[in-house]
Amino acid sequence: MISRKILTEVLEKALSSGADFAEIYVEHTKQNNISMVDSRVDAITDRLICGVGIRILKGTRCVSGSTSSLERNDLLALAARIAQALSETTQNRSVTLTERLFGDIHPIRLVPESVENRTKIDLLKEGYFAARHYHEDISQVTANLLDVDHRILIANSDGLFTQDRQIRTRMSISAIASKNGENQSGSASPGRRMGLELFDLCPPKEIGEEAARQAVTMLRAGYIKAGRMPVAIENGFGGVIFHEACGHSLEASCVSIGQSQFCKKLGQKIANEKVTAVDDGTIPNAWGSINIDDEGTPARRKVLIENGILKNYMIDKLNGRRMGMEGNGSSRREGYRFETTSRMTNTFIENGPDSNEDIIRSIEYGLYAKKMGGGSVNPVTGSFNFAVNEGYIIRNGQICETVRGASLIGKGSEILMDIDMVGQNLETAQGMCGASSGSIPTDVGQPLIRVSSITVGGR
């Protein structure tokens, strides 16, 4: 994308006012999105994002800037402005860049860019009409097929020069079921760090049918009565609670400035001994996986909590300096216009010792949260509120009628201690996580778990 000679010049210019570290991040991203509404293709959008982000550090001070130009003079001018913001001290430092290849553990069989839109539209139609024709109560369906080809180059004053290419594909289908003035929605949106071979693993027909099934199921649900009760939370997107209520609090961006419920708790028990939680960017072809993070550090599998004991945080370079710790492959950014920071990749609770059948049988009266929805969380306190998109009452150890309007209300540090049963059907689900460094692909996941007691909102 940019020659090593120019990168070296720009890094040396960025260091010229006394910075102890300089970094260049170059991005070239192509996005293709096809959408369907009202049984027809509504839009086909192609997007190209190209630009450069430059960052310098001096101790724990940071100055950064970006430009959409890849021209030498514009890059040198940006580096000079960034350097001037740090200090007026003049110094000369030389940089020698050495290329490093970290390998690619995410093979791509069908590169989306090489496939005609006609083929993509046929796949999208298959999913769309599977949802539309699922049941007479389905009144509306929307569908999207997104593929992204994200190329990055990273060079820094430590001599690192490396590149990576990240291809991701995702289909999202939403359905609305309507009857007697009532409307209920359902959705399914699998994605992977794959090409169009994703649809061998996740057939479009099944994606559409799952979205419609949820909508039709919830259309016939009654309302749940609010109160405290045991809750069984199903696998896959059920892991969003750990991601939001606990995962963000384990990112160095919160920990380093004292705005996390888990500050200074390494080595302490913060969860039930049945809970082991991991952030793993090395899972082949997983939605949130990376070969290298956005500082050029190789991806790692990080055990965050082991048998209830806090073992690790997710750390980037700048916040690692604040904490006196090394980065561990956790630095991520949406693109060149965002300043990188510590973020999750694929974050999940590991399989536990309990059978799924025993978890359900153990609940005399409670809630089975089969599908979780969105919510909100305060990372400082860990307080959260999440919607249950598909829920069922459990009576005498049996899953019974569907209920709507349920939400789970609690605090991250408390729910970790109250997870007293962990099942054995670990599965992940895909999402886009938004934070200060933009929106990035992440996986959430867990097996079926039981929370011994939690506040369930309802009527």
Protein Blocks (a to p, Z undefined) as FASTA:
>chain_A
ZZfklmmmmmmmmmmnopabdcdddddddddddddeehiafbdcddddddddddddehja
ccddddfbfbfklmmmmmmmmmmmmpmcdcddddddddddebjabdcfbdfklpcfklmm
mmmmmmmmmmmmmpmklmbdcddddddddddddddfkopacddddddddddddddddeeh
iacdddddddddddfklmmmmgfklmmmmmmmmmmmmmmpccddeddddddddehjlmmm
mmmmmmmmmpfklmmnopafkgoighiafbdfkbccdddfkbghiakbcfbdceopacdd
ddfbgghiafbdcddfklmmmnopacehiaccfblmbccddddfbdcddddfbdfklmmm
mpmbdcddfbacdddddfknopacdddfbdcddeehiacdddehiacdddfklmmmmmmb
dcfkdccdddddddfkopadddddddddddfbacdddZZ
